[in-house]
Structure formats: structure tokens, C-alpha cells
Amino acid sequence: MNYSGFKGVIVVGCLFLFASCVTEKEFLYLNDQIVALNKRVNGLKETTDKKVDAKLVSIREKQAETAVELGRIRDEMRQVSGRLEENNHLVKHAIERDTTAQDELTARLAALKDRVASLETRVDRINSYLGLEAGPGPDQPLKKVPALPVTKTPKKQAPVVIKPGVPPDKRLYDFNLGLYREERYEEAIGGFRNFIKKFPRSEFADNAQYWIGESYMALKQYEQAILAFQAVIKKYPKGNKVPNAILRQALAFYELKDKTSARLLLKKLVKKYPKSNEARIAKAKLKTIK
């Protein structure tokens, strides 16, 4: 190998050594850069994680606060709903309470009417079985039937005096009233019914209907008395016997042990006719009904 070739080899070897040195330095630089980048990335990740965790904690806290607020709102809504239902119930109860008293009284009167009809049917069957004449209906005058023999002496009755020159309706009314005063109650009932049928527009018609009720009261037939007094109230609402009819109707219910109906009627009498003598009696009676 001549000198020129040896020199070329040396130059090439130096170049390789230089190249190797340069590559290693670049590698070390790049490695340092990568390490620095990793540190920055790790730092950014830690910072991001902390921020994310802080935001998550804040979000969870807000969610918890929102849940509590929603729970409180639901509780308030339930309370408001409960108050509304309670108020609706109270209003409904107040409305029903105003109408129930009248409806209950009407129902009781209807029940009494049905009961009286049933009793009359039973009486007719008994009369038929015994061979006696059938009893009168609720709107018919009583028919006389042969009296059964009794051991005691019958009460002596004074003759009924009829005054001359008196209008026929007044004369018949006084005659029937005389029967009532002589305690001939069944005859008085039939007589007053006949009077109403014969003189329906007489000024004494409401009085006649009232004395039918009083006759039943004297006979202790309280269901019939209630119906008779109800006829006074319904057919002659502007008559002077209406307050007394309500009072006597209440007392009839009381005798039947129906204190609720008696109390309702007495209160109605006091409210509707506060200045009447019947209202004063009703107030006193109300104090005794427990």
C-alpha cells in the first residue's frame, strides 16, 4: 500500500470516528429532550388530573346540593298537595253537611210512610182473617166497625152542640173539633179528613189537617202523626199552624227515640220562626236532648 492509499484509509477512519462522536452527542441531546418532554407531560397530566378531580368534586358537590334541594321541593309539594286535599275534603264536607240534614229528614219521612203502609197492609190482613171491616187508607176517613164487647163502662159523652146561622164549613169544623175535645180521636180523624175533602179551600183546612196530627199524637201513633204534620207544612206553608206542626213533628220523633231528627227539626224551627212561642219551647227542649 503506498502512502496515498494509507492516507485515504486514515482519513476515512477519522471521518467514521467523527461521525460516531456526532451521532452519540445528538442521541444524548435527543434523550435529554425526551426526558424533559416526559417530565412536562407528566407535570401537565398531574395538573390536569388535579383540575379534573377538583371539577369532579365541585360537580359532585353541586349534584348533592341539587339532590337535597329537589328533595326539599318534593317535600314542600307533598305538604301543599296534602293541604289542598284536606281543604277540598273540608269544603266537600261542609257542603254535604248543609244538604245531608234535609236529605236525611226526607229519607226518614219516606221510610215512615213505607212503614205505615206496611202496617196498614198487616192490619187489613188481620181484619180479613177475623172477619172485620178493612181499615181506612191514609187519605180516607175512618169507617166505623162494630165495637167489640168490653167489660168496663164506656165514658159518657156530652152531645155536640151545633150553633144555627154558622157557615157550613165552620159548623162542620166545630163539630169535629168537639169530637177531638171529647177524646173521640178516631172519629175526629175521620171527620177532619172528610172536612178537608168537602171544603179544601176553607180557611180552617190547615187547622183541620193539624188536628188530625194531634189526634194521632193522642193515640200515640207517632208515625201517622209525623205524616199528618208534614201535610200541614207542605200543603199549607203560609198557614199559622206550620210552626206548631214542626214542633209537634219533632216531639213525635223524640217519642220514637229518634233524637237526631227531633234535634234537626227543633233547630229548623228556631231558625225559621225565631220570635214564635214554638221557637221558645224548641230552645228549652233542645237543652234536654243529649
C-alpha positions in Angstrom: 0.0 0.0 0.0 1.5 3.3 -1.0 1.4 6.4 1.1 -1.6 7.9 -0.7 -3.7 4.8 0.0 -2.7 4.7 3.6 -3.6 8.4 4.0 -7.0 7.7 2.5 -7.7 5.0 4.9 -6.7 7.2 7.8 -9.0 10.0 6.6 -11.9 7.6 6.2 -11.3 6.2 9.7 -11.2 9.7 11.2 -14.4 10.5 9.4 -16.1 7.5 10.9 -14.8 8.4 14.4 -16.1 11.9 14.0 -19.4 10.7 12.7 -19.7 8.4 15.7 -19.0 11.2 18.1 -21.6 13.4 16.4 -24.3 10.7 16.5 -23.7 10.0 20.2 -24.0 13.6 21.1 -27.2 14.0 19.1 -28.5 10.9 20.7 -27.8 12.2 24.2 -29.4 15.6 23.3 -32.4 13.9 21.9 -32.6 11.7 25.0 -32.5 14.8 27.2 -35.2 16.4 25.2 -37.4 13.3 25.5 -36.8 13.1 29.3 -37.7 16.8 29.5 -40.8 16.2 27.4 -41.8 13.3 29.6 -41.4 15.5 32.7 -43.5 18.2 31.1 -46.1 15.7 30.0 -46.2 14.1 33.5 -46.5 17.6 35.0 -49.3 18.5 32.7 -51.0 15.2 33.4 -50.8 15.8 37.2 -52.0 19.3 36.8 -54.8 18.2 34.5 -55.8 15.3 36.8 -55.9 17.7 39.8 -58.1 20.2 37.9 -60.3 17.4 36.7 -60.5 15.9 40.2 -61.3 19.4 41.6 -64.0 19.9 38.9 -65.4 16.4 39.6 -65.6 17.2 43.3 -67.3 20.5 42.6 -69.7 18.8 40.2 -70.5 16.1 42.8 -71.0 18.7 45.5 -73.3 20.6 43.2 -75.2 17.4 42.3 -75.5 16.6 46.0 -76.8 20.1 46.8 -79.2 19.9 43.8 -80.5 16.5 45.1 -81.0 18.0 48.5 -82.9 20.9 47.0 -85.0 18.7 44.9 -85.9 16.6 48.0 -86.9 19.7 49.8 -89.0 20.9 46.9 -90.7 17.5 46.7 -91.4 17.6 50.5 -93.0 21.1 50.1 -95.0 19.9 47.1 -96.3 16.9 49.1 -97.2 19.2 52.0 -99.0 21.6 49.7 -100.8 18.7 48.0 -101.8 17.4 51.4 -103.2 20.8 52.4 -105.1 21.1 49.1 -106.7 17.6 49.7 -107.5 18.5 53.3 -109.1 21.8 52.2 -111.1 20.0 49.4 -112.3 17.5 52.0 -113.4 20.2 54.4 -115.2 22.1 51.7 -116.9 19.0 50.4 -117.8 18.0 54.0 -119.3 21.5 54.7 -121.4 21.3 51.5 -122.6 17.8 52.3 -123.3 18.8 55.9 -125.7 21.6 54.7 -127.6 19.2 52.4 -127.5 16.0 54.4 -129.8 17.2 57.2 -132.7 17.9 54.8 -132.0 14.7 52.8 -131.9 12.6 55.9 -135.2 14.0 57.1 -136.8 13.4 53.7 -135.5 9.8 53.8 -136.8 9.2 57.3 -140.2 10.5 56.3 -140.3 8.3 53.3 -139.2 5.3 55.4 -142.0 6.1 57.9 -144.5 6.3 55.1 -143.4 2.9 53.8 -143.6 1.5 57.4 -147.2 2.9 57.8 -148.2 1.4 54.5 -146.8 -2.0 55.6 -148.6 -1.8 59.0 -151.9 -0.9 57.2 -151.5 -3.9 55.0 -150.9 -6.1 58.0 -154.0 -4.6 59.8 -156.1 -5.3 56.7 -154.9 -8.9 56.6 -155.7 -9.3 60.3 -159.2 -7.7 59.9 -159.8 -10.0 56.9 -158.8 -13.0 58.9 -161.0 -12.0 61.9 -163.9 -11.1 59.6 -163.8 -7.4 60.4 -164.2 -4.5 58.1 -161.0 -3.3 56.5 -159.4 -0.1 57.9 -159.2 3.2 56.0 -156.3 4.3 53.9 -154.1 7.2 54.9 -156.2 9.7 52.9 -159.7 8.3 53.7 -162.0 8.9 56.7 -162.1 6.1 59.2 -165.1 3.8 58.8 -166.9 2.6 61.9 -166.7 -1.0 62.7 -168.7 -3.0 65.2 -167.2 -2.4 68.6 -166.0 -5.4 70.5 -167.7 -6.0 73.8 -165.8 -4.6 76.8 -166.2 -5.2 80.5 -165.7 -1.6 81.6 -168.4 1.1 81.4 -167.8 3.4 78.4 -167.2 7.1 79.1 -170.4 9.1 78.9 -170.1 11.7 76.0 -171.7 15.1 76.0 -173.7 15.9 72.9 -172.1 18.2 70.3 -173.9 21.5 70.1 -174.2 23.0 66.6 -175.0 26.7 66.5 -177.5 27.9 64.0 -176.6 30.6 61.4 -172.9 29.5 61.2 -171.3 28.8 57.7 -171.3 25.1 56.8 -167.5 24.8 56.9 -167.3 26.4 60.3 -170.1 24.3 61.6 -168.5 21.0 60.4 -165.1 22.1 61.7 -166.5 22.9 65.2 -168.3 19.6 65.2 -165.1 17.7 64.5 -163.1 19.8 67.0 -165.8 18.9 69.6 -165.1 15.2 68.9 -161.4 15.8 69.5 -162.0 17.6 72.8 -164.2 14.7 73.9 -161.2 12.4 73.2 -163.1 10.7 70.4 -159.8 10.8 68.4 -160.5 8.2 65.8 -163.9 9.8 64.9 -162.2 13.2 64.9 -159.6 12.0 62.4 -162.3 10.7 60.0 -164.3 13.8 60.5 -161.4 16.2 59.8 -160.4 14.2 56.7 -164.0 14.4 55.4 -163.9 18.2 56.2 -160.8 18.7 54.1 -162.3 16.7 51.2 -165.5 18.6 51.3 -164.0 22.1 52.0 -160.5 22.0 50.6 -160.2 25.8 50.3 -161.7 26.6 53.6 -159.8 28.9 56.0 -160.0 26.1 58.5 -158.5 23.4 56.2 -154.9 23.8 57.6 -156.3 23.7 61.2 -158.3 20.5 60.3 -155.1 18.8 59.0 -153.2 19.9 62.1 -155.9 18.4 64.4 -155.5 15.1 62.5 -151.9 15.1 63.6 -152.8 15.9 67.2 -155.4 13.1 67.2 -152.7 10.7 66.2 -150.4 12.1 68.9 -153.1 11.4 71.5 -153.4 7.9 70.2 -149.6 7.5 70.4 -149.5 6.7 66.7 -146.4 8.8 66.2 -145.5 7.7 62.6 -149.0 8.7 61.4 -148.8 12.0 63.4 -145.5 12.9 61.7 -147.0 12.3 58.2 -150.1 14.4 59.2 -148.0 17.3 60.4 -145.9 17.1 57.3 -149.0 17.6 55.2 -149.7 20.8 57.2 -146.1 22.0 56.3 -146.3 21.0 52.7 -149.9 21.8 51.7 -150.3 25.0 53.9 -146.8 26.6 54.0 -148.2 30.1 54.7 -150.7 28.9 57.4 -150.5 29.8 61.1 -150.2 26.2 62.1 -146.8 25.5 60.4 -144.6 26.4 63.4 -146.7 24.3 65.7 -146.7 21.4 63.2 -142.9 21.4 63.1 -142.7 21.5 66.9 -145.1 18.6 67.3 -143.4 16.7 64.5 -140.1 17.0 66.4 -141.7 15.7 69.6 -143.2 12.8 67.7 -139.7 11.8 66.5 -138.4 12.2 70.1 -141.1 9.8 71.3 -139.9 7.3 68.6 -136.4 7.6 70.1 -135.1 9.4 67.0 -133.3 12.2 68.8 -131.3 13.2 65.7 -134.4 14.0 63.6 -136.0 15.7 66.7 -133.0 17.9 67.2 -132.8 18.9 63.5 -136.5 19.9 63.4 -136.2 21.9 66.6 -133.2 23.8 65.2 -135.0 24.4 62.0 -138.0 25.8 63.9 -135.8 28.2 66.0 -134.0 29.4 62.8 -137.1 29.9 60.7 -139.5 31.2 63.3 -137.2 32.8 66.0 -139.8 35.0 67.5 -142.6 32.5 67.9 -143.7 30.8 71.1 -142.9 27.5 69.4 -139.3 28.6 69.0 -139.1 29.4 72.7 -140.4 25.9 73.5 -138.0 24.4 71.0 -135.0 26.1 72.6 -136.0 24.7 76.0 -136.4 21.2 74.6 -133.1 21.3 72.8 -131.3 21.8 76.2 -132.8 18.5 77.4 -131.8 16.4 74.3 -128.4 14.9 74.7 
